[in-house]
């Protein structure tokens, strides 16, 4: 009875979310190579000729951008500047026009600069470009906050159906007959063990009918890729439904901390404009991260990211440290600098974080493909194809059973 109930749940939940999962899978397949595709589709915007000249650093480029576009705050940016690639600065929300009380209409949310000269290469509204549009669609952002929550809920249902799915592949345990129970001295007849019977679920019997082939593909592909697809589903919950995700992880004794800063608090009095400019904050951040690294036993491998948090009155400066695995483009250490005094307000190190925080950071890194380089991108690409195949075969299995039951009537 229990197995029938969860089979019913797996079937109808899967059917209900199939269309959404296909959208996520197809867009995720494309986004595995989003940087390369975006650069290929927009070479004039995203690339510049490589020249025998020094590159400007990220803060200098940000200053040039602020002078060009005074109504854009440019409150965050990556610190990596790459030869031959234009430097991108994003805008979440423009500054407020005091005459209207509304944000200025910038006409763009991404500005691209030449990293050698700081000159404007171009700008764009990402919602009007293919790759950013697919990115927003993948996470439900195309439909606003409700869409983000909806896709998070779909990811949660996907996680549950994945757990149910692997349980349904387990073979039923054989029951002893009443006769064998009465004659306990009689040896058991030879037969396959539970493990050997389960191994059959990992195989596809080629050459069968449509139903048999669909059933084997659905079951075997689901088993071979189960862990990877579970990671994508559960990390989707982390990205789109952070509050329920954190409550679940904390319930499982896997504590997840706030990514802004464990000890940061919003001052009672609004901090006002920062006394430190970006250059001073960067230099102060370098000093603080070096001091913190000496205490914690790490050095800076690469500067990664910088932003200002106006409500907290701090700058955030994140790096990739020597403790990060080689090839992992994931910030794992950072400091929060008081925007007025330059004092250290908080610092974080991923390796010293609670287990849930570490797991979450790596789940998101795997989801985004920022780990293992090209092999991970290929794996994400293939997983999107396999997920689509699981959805299609699931619908075929349901339809064939429905037709069969209808024919019996």
Beta strands, then each sheet from edge to edge (+ up, - down):
strand 1: 76-78
strand 2: 87-90
strand 3: 96-97
strand 4: 102-103
strand 5: 110-113
strand 6: 120-124
strand 7: 300-309
strand 8: 314-321
strand 9: 333-338
strand 10: 344-349
sheet 1: 1+ 7- 8+ 9- 10+
sheet 2: 2+ 5- 6+
sheet 3: 3+ 4-
end
